[in-house]
Amino acid sequence: MIDSPAVGGRVPVRLLLPRRFQERPEQQWPVLYLLHGCCDTYVSWTRSTDIERLSAHLDALVVMPDGGQVGFYSDWLDGPGWETFHTGELPQLLASEYRANGRAAIAGVSMGGLGALGYAARHPGQYAVAASFSGIVHTRLSPDVTRGYLGLVQSYDANPLGLWGDPDKQPDVWKRHNPYDLAPQLGGTRLYISSGNGQPGPLDLEGAVTDQIETGIGKENTAFARRLRQLGIEAKLDLYGDGTHNWVYWQRSLHRAWPLITDALQS
């Protein structure tokens, strides 16, 4: 539990230590940040993936911070400073208390994908890799999409205009937090981008129906991938087609992204 001045309260963070952390008291370690999605919490990665087993021999700290149910990995115009916590306060604590060496990778699902790409774009050089699994990557794709995100924030009894302001009156603030608009700033970061199209896929249970959330996310990611290509920015793209907004696909994406992540952390 971390007392965060930026957030204005205590924030839980789940931390997996390298297996040789105690044996090597002088060694410093790179960090892998894993960001959860909307309406979820910091426990989601250990609850819904095999990250403990997957990272058992990884010489890195695996850090899973809370980001608020609808925190959107941002310093709100009127509200908590999640970005300051994740990109400033938390790394400083990891360096002073857990010997983090300043090399980092970041990955996130859904809302966490927005966080991973947004943080990498707004803090160049801080993350060697940014990975987004079914990430929110284009909040300005259409007026309906924008209104949908405002409604999502409001559904959790938060002031939607407290996040990035009015999208019509403050478009620059929205652009500063939208991966699609931030794409030119991602050229120096290794990227992994994956999403489905919302149709039931090979990992869904029998009888699954079309997932409208992933359908919308798929359209955002298609536009984002096109934008990266237009800019000549290299990325590992895995727009895999059939698949829903579901942890079974994010677990698979985690494994597919793992070589890129670990290579960056260990190089």
One Martini backbone bead per residue (centre of mass of N, CA, C, O) as a GRO file, in nm:
protein
  267
    1MET     BB    1   0.095   0.037   0.024
    2ILE     BB    2   0.049   0.372  -0.110
    3ASP     BB    3   0.116   0.698  -0.050
    4SER     BB    4  -0.053   0.938  -0.261
    5PRO     BB    5  -0.052   1.261  -0.347
    6ALA     BB    6  -0.171   1.251  -0.637
    7VAL     BB    7  -0.431   1.078  -0.561
    8GLY     BB    8  -0.519   1.103  -0.243
    9GLY     BB    9  -0.402   0.813  -0.137
   10ARG     BB   10  -0.423   0.478  -0.123
   11VAL     BB   11  -0.223   0.238  -0.316
   12PRO     BB   12  -0.231  -0.058  -0.469
   13VAL     BB   13   0.048  -0.300  -0.510
   14ARG     BB   14   0.171  -0.555  -0.706
   15LEU     BB   15   0.465  -0.769  -0.630
   16LEU     BB   16   0.725  -0.928  -0.815
   17LEU     BB   17   1.005  -1.097  -0.737
   18PRO     BB   18   1.294  -1.197  -0.787
   19ARG     BB   19   1.437  -1.496  -0.697
   20ARG     BB   20   1.732  -1.327  -0.639
   21PHE     BB   21   1.688  -1.079  -0.452
   22GLN     BB   22   1.822  -1.174  -0.178
   23GLU     BB   23   2.101  -1.285  -0.294
   24ARG     BB   24   2.122  -0.980  -0.445
   25PRO     BB   25   2.169  -0.686  -0.278
   26GLU     BB   26   2.321  -0.516  -0.529
   27GLN     BB   27   2.113  -0.556  -0.735
   28GLN     BB   28   1.959  -0.441  -1.022
   29TRP     BB   29   1.624  -0.380  -1.171
   30PRO     BB   30   1.400  -0.426  -1.386
   31VAL     BB   31   1.068  -0.328  -1.525
   32LEU     BB   32   0.730  -0.459  -1.517
   33TYR     BB   33   0.437  -0.316  -1.628
   34LEU     BB   34   0.089  -0.382  -1.526
   35LEU     BB   35  -0.224  -0.294  -1.668
   36HIS     BB   36  -0.541  -0.250  -1.609
   37GLY     BB   37  -0.873  -0.237  -1.653
   38CYS     BB   38  -1.174  -0.162  -1.657
   39CYS     BB   39  -1.335  -0.232  -1.354
   40ASP     BB   40  -1.070  -0.305  -1.213
   41THR     BB   41  -0.764  -0.442  -1.073
   42TYR     BB   42  -0.445  -0.528  -0.958
   43VAL     BB   43  -0.528  -0.851  -0.946
   44SER     BB   44  -0.580  -0.949  -1.246
   45TRP     BB   45  -0.312  -1.083  -1.342
   46THR     BB   46  -0.305  -1.315  -1.119
   47ARG     BB   47  -0.602  -1.412  -1.171
   48SER     BB   48  -0.595  -1.427  -1.526
   49THR     BB   49  -0.294  -1.523  -1.525
   50ASP     BB   50   0.056  -1.666  -1.558
   51ILE     BB   51   0.273  -1.457  -1.448
   52GLU     BB   52   0.418  -1.609  -1.226
   53ARG     BB   53   0.528  -1.836  -1.407
   54LEU     BB   54   0.643  -1.672  -1.647
   55SER     BB   55   0.836  -1.488  -1.430
   56ALA     BB   56   1.016  -1.680  -1.249
   57HIS     BB   57   1.298  -1.620  -1.445
   58LEU     BB   58   1.283  -1.314  -1.421
   59ASP     BB   59   1.508  -1.032  -1.410
   60ALA     BB   60   1.244  -0.880  -1.259
   61LEU     BB   61   1.010  -0.654  -1.190
   62VAL     BB   62   0.662  -0.701  -1.112
   63VAL     BB   63   0.418  -0.441  -1.172
   64MET     BB   64   0.079  -0.396  -1.015
   65PRO     BB   65  -0.115  -0.133  -1.039
   66ASP     BB   66  -0.338   0.075  -0.954
   67GLY     BB   67  -0.601   0.284  -1.161
   68GLY     BB   68  -0.875   0.262  -1.132
   69GLN     BB   69  -1.171   0.196  -1.275
   70VAL     BB   70  -1.169   0.514  -1.427
   71GLY     BB   71  -0.871   0.655  -1.461
   72PHE     BB   72  -0.714   0.654  -1.747
   73TYR     BB   73  -0.415   0.716  -1.706
   74SER     BB   74  -0.447   1.013  -1.556
   75ASP     BB   75  -0.444   1.353  -1.515
   76TRP     BB   76  -0.682   1.513  -1.394
   77LEU     BB   77  -0.837   1.810  -1.405
   78ASP     BB   78  -1.055   1.681  -1.176
   79GLY     BB   79  -0.847   1.486  -0.983
   80PRO     BB   80  -0.656   1.234  -1.011
   81GLY     BB   81  -0.288   1.143  -1.036
   82TRP     BB   82  -0.202   0.878  -1.201
   83GLU     BB   83   0.044   0.947  -1.373
   84THR     BB   84   0.226   1.051  -1.148
   85PHE     BB   85   0.231   0.790  -0.994
   86HIS     BB   86   0.333   0.586  -1.223
   87THR     BB   87   0.583   0.788  -1.342
   88GLY     BB   88   0.699   0.885  -1.044
   89GLU     BB   89   0.643   0.772  -0.758
   90LEU     BB   90   0.684   0.468  -0.811
   91PRO     BB   91   0.972   0.462  -0.935
   92GLN     BB   92   1.108   0.591  -0.688
   93LEU     BB   93   1.038   0.364  -0.490
   94LEU     BB   94   1.170   0.129  -0.650
   95ALA     BB   95   1.457   0.247  -0.635
   96SER     BB   96   1.480   0.278  -0.314
   97GLU     BB   97   1.343  -0.024  -0.223
   98TYR     BB   98   1.399  -0.231  -0.510
   99ARG     BB   99   1.630  -0.167  -0.721
  100ALA     BB  100   1.566  -0.004  -0.960
  101ASN     BB  101   1.729   0.079  -1.290
  102GLY     BB  102   1.522   0.226  -1.522
  103ARG     BB  103   1.432  -0.020  -1.674
  104ALA     BB  104   1.140  -0.056  -1.900
  105ALA     BB  105   0.813  -0.203  -1.920
  106ILE     BB  106   0.479  -0.193  -2.083
  107ALA     BB  107   0.142  -0.318  -2.005
  108GLY     BB  108  -0.206  -0.352  -2.139
  109VAL     BB  109  -0.559  -0.365  -2.084
  110SER     BB  110  -0.747  -0.176  -2.248
  111MET     BB  111  -0.717   0.081  -2.056
  112GLY     BB  112  -0.412  -0.012  -2.021
  113GLY     BB  113  -0.332   0.043  -2.316
  114LEU     BB  114  -0.360   0.343  -2.300
  115GLY     BB  115  -0.149   0.374  -2.078
  116ALA     BB  116   0.100   0.251  -2.214
  117LEU     BB  117   0.102   0.442  -2.466
  118GLY     BB  118   0.079   0.715  -2.324
  119TYR     BB  119   0.331   0.699  -2.147
  120ALA     BB  120   0.536   0.652  -2.376
  121ALA     BB  121   0.472   0.921  -2.527
  122ARG     BB  122   0.499   1.129  -2.268
  123HIS     BB  123   0.775   0.937  -2.185
  124PRO     BB  124   1.043   0.941  -2.331
  125GLY     BB  125   1.252   0.656  -2.247
  126GLN     BB  126   1.101   0.494  -2.006
  127TYR     BB  127   1.016   0.276  -2.235
  128ALA     BB  128   1.108   0.010  -2.436
  129VAL     BB  129   0.811  -0.109  -2.401
  130ALA     BB  130   0.477  -0.126  -2.561
  131ALA     BB  131   0.171  -0.294  -2.464
  132SER     BB  132  -0.145  -0.383  -2.636
  133PHE     BB  133  -0.455  -0.532  -2.519
  134SER     BB  134  -0.731  -0.429  -2.626
  135GLY     BB  135  -0.702  -0.128  -2.667
  136ILE     BB  136  -0.747   0.205  -2.603
  137VAL     BB  137  -0.666   0.406  -2.910
  138HIS     BB  138  -0.955   0.580  -3.002
  139THR     BB  139  -1.155   0.822  -2.857
  140ARG     BB  140  -1.193   0.987  -3.162
  141LEU     BB  141  -1.327   0.818  -3.392
  142SER     BB  142  -1.611   0.919  -3.275
  143PRO     BB  143  -1.871   1.062  -3.123
  144ASP     BB  144  -1.977   0.795  -3.002
  145VAL     BB  145  -1.717   0.704  -2.870
  146THR     BB  146  -1.681   0.945  -2.686
  147ARG     BB  147  -1.953   0.919  -2.537
  148GLY     BB  148  -1.895   0.637  -2.421
  149TYR     BB  149  -1.663   0.729  -2.228
  150LEU     BB  150  -1.824   0.932  -2.069
  151GLY     BB  151  -2.036   0.724  -1.971
  152LEU     BB  152  -1.844   0.540  -1.819
  153VAL     BB  153  -1.753   0.739  -1.607
  154GLN     BB  154  -2.041   0.810  -1.505
  155SER     BB  155  -2.118   0.511  -1.410
  156TYR     BB  156  -1.892   0.575  -1.160
  157ASP     BB  157  -1.953   0.859  -1.031
  158ALA     BB  158  -1.804   1.044  -1.232
  159ASN     BB  159  -1.667   1.320  -1.378
  160PRO     BB  160  -1.622   1.337  -1.713
  161LEU     BB  161  -1.494   1.638  -1.726
  162GLY     BB  162  -1.252   1.572  -1.519
  163LEU     BB  163  -1.062   1.437  -1.711
  164TRP     BB  164  -1.057   1.600  -2.035
  165GLY     BB  165  -1.310   1.731  -2.071
  166ASP     BB  166  -1.440   1.885  -2.337
  167PRO     BB  167  -1.422   1.762  -2.657
  168ASP     BB  168  -1.498   2.041  -2.800
  169LYS     BB  169  -1.336   2.255  -2.608
  170GLN     BB  170  -1.084   2.020  -2.538
  171PRO     BB  171  -0.914   1.860  -2.769
  172ASP     BB  172  -0.615   1.870  -2.673
  173VAL     BB  173  -0.653   1.690  -2.427
  174TRP     BB  174  -0.750   1.442  -2.576
  175LYS     BB  175  -0.499   1.411  -2.758
  176ARG     BB  176  -0.291   1.373  -2.511
  177HIS     BB  177  -0.479   1.082  -2.448
  178ASN     BB  178  -0.442   0.965  -2.755
  179PRO     BB  179  -0.279   0.733  -2.928
  180TYR     BB  180  -0.338   0.824  -3.215
  181ASP     BB  181  -0.224   1.121  -3.168
  182LEU     BB  182   0.059   1.001  -3.035
  183ALA     BB  183   0.213   0.828  -3.247
  184PRO     BB  184   0.471   1.005  -3.319
  185GLN     BB  185   0.585   0.943  -3.007
  186LEU     BB  186   0.650   0.609  -3.069
  187GLY     BB  187   0.919   0.562  -3.240
  188GLY     BB  188   1.119   0.482  -2.975
  189THR     BB  189   0.921   0.231  -2.937
  190ARG     BB  190   0.841  -0.078  -2.867
  191LEU     BB  191   0.567  -0.256  -3.027
  192TYR     BB  192   0.247  -0.403  -2.912
  193ILE     BB  193  -0.049  -0.501  -3.107
  194SER     BB  194  -0.379  -0.613  -2.996
  195SER     BB  195  -0.683  -0.767  -3.148
  196GLY     BB  196  -1.011  -0.807  -3.208
  197ASN     BB  197  -1.367  -0.826  -3.349
  198GLY     BB  198  -1.598  -0.987  -3.149
  199GLN     BB  199  -1.597  -1.258  -3.250
  200PRO     BB  200  -1.615  -1.564  -3.198
  201GLY     BB  201  -1.357  -1.775  -3.088
  202PRO     BB  202  -1.130  -2.030  -3.003
  203LEU     BB  203  -1.150  -1.932  -2.675
  204ASP     BB  204  -1.443  -1.960  -2.662
  205LEU     BB  205  -1.732  -2.047  -2.561
  206GLU     BB  206  -1.992  -2.213  -2.616
  207GLY     BB  207  -2.228  -1.970  -2.733
  208ALA     BB  208  -2.100  -1.729  -2.811
  209VAL     BB  209  -2.116  -1.384  -2.870
  210THR     BB  210  -2.112  -1.088  -2.974
  211ASP     BB  211  -1.867  -0.833  -2.893
  212GLN     BB  212  -1.902  -0.497  -2.882
  213ILE     BB  213  -1.646  -0.405  -2.748
  214GLU     BB  214  -1.442  -0.547  -2.945
  215THR     BB  215  -1.548  -0.424  -3.198
  216GLY     BB  216  -1.464  -0.135  -3.125
  217ILE     BB  217  -1.166  -0.196  -3.062
  218GLY     BB  218  -1.096  -0.303  -3.343
  219LYS     BB  219  -1.140  -0.035  -3.492
  220GLU     BB  220  -0.929   0.125  -3.341
  221ASN     BB  221  -0.683  -0.063  -3.415
  222THR     BB  222  -0.700  -0.034  -3.717
  223ALA     BB  223  -0.650   0.271  -3.719
  224PHE     BB  224  -0.381   0.265  -3.564
  225ALA     BB  225  -0.223   0.084  -3.758
  226ARG     BB  226  -0.249   0.275  -3.999
  227ARG     BB  227  -0.101   0.510  -3.864
  228LEU     BB  228   0.172   0.373  -3.825
  229ARG     BB  229   0.224   0.317  -4.123
  230GLN     BB  230   0.215   0.613  -4.221
  231LEU     BB  231   0.467   0.684  -4.018
  232GLY     BB  232   0.677   0.437  -4.005
  233ILE     BB  233   0.603   0.258  -3.754
  234GLU     BB  234   0.709   0.010  -3.572
  235ALA     BB  235   0.517  -0.304  -3.526
  236LYS     BB  236   0.356  -0.553  -3.351
  237LEU     BB  237   0.091  -0.702  -3.523
  238ASP     BB  238  -0.230  -0.853  -3.374
  239LEU     BB  239  -0.500  -0.885  -3.578
  240TYR     BB  240  -0.682  -1.184  -3.518
  241GLY     BB  241  -0.984  -1.138  -3.511
  242ASP     BB  242  -1.134  -1.361  -3.366
  243GLY     BB  243  -1.257  -1.216  -3.061
  244THR     BB  244  -1.285  -1.120  -2.733
  245HIS     BB  245  -1.328  -0.937  -2.425
  246ASN     BB  246  -1.077  -1.141  -2.297
  247TRP     BB  247  -0.843  -1.307  -2.104
  248VAL     BB  248  -0.773  -1.540  -2.298
  249TYR     BB  249  -0.643  -1.339  -2.507
  250TRP     BB  250  -0.441  -1.187  -2.317
  251GLN     BB  251  -0.276  -1.429  -2.244
  252ARG     BB  252  -0.181  -1.485  -2.531
  253SER     BB  253  -0.053  -1.204  -2.579
  254LEU     BB  254   0.154  -1.219  -2.357
  255HIS     BB  255   0.311  -1.454  -2.488
  256ARG     BB  256   0.365  -1.313  -2.764
  257ALA     BB  257   0.517  -1.059  -2.618
  258TRP     BB  258   0.747  -1.174  -2.436
  259PRO     BB  259   1.005  -1.159  -2.611
  260LEU     BB  260   1.005  -0.850  -2.639
  261ILE     BB  261   1.010  -0.781  -2.339
  262THR     BB  262   1.263  -0.947  -2.243
  263ASP     BB  263   1.468  -0.830  -2.439
  264ALA     BB  264   1.446  -0.537  -2.335
  265LEU     BB  265   1.521  -0.597  -2.031
  266GLN     BB  266   1.806  -0.767  -2.102
  267SER     BB  267   1.971  -0.552  -2.296
   0.00000   0.00000   0.00000
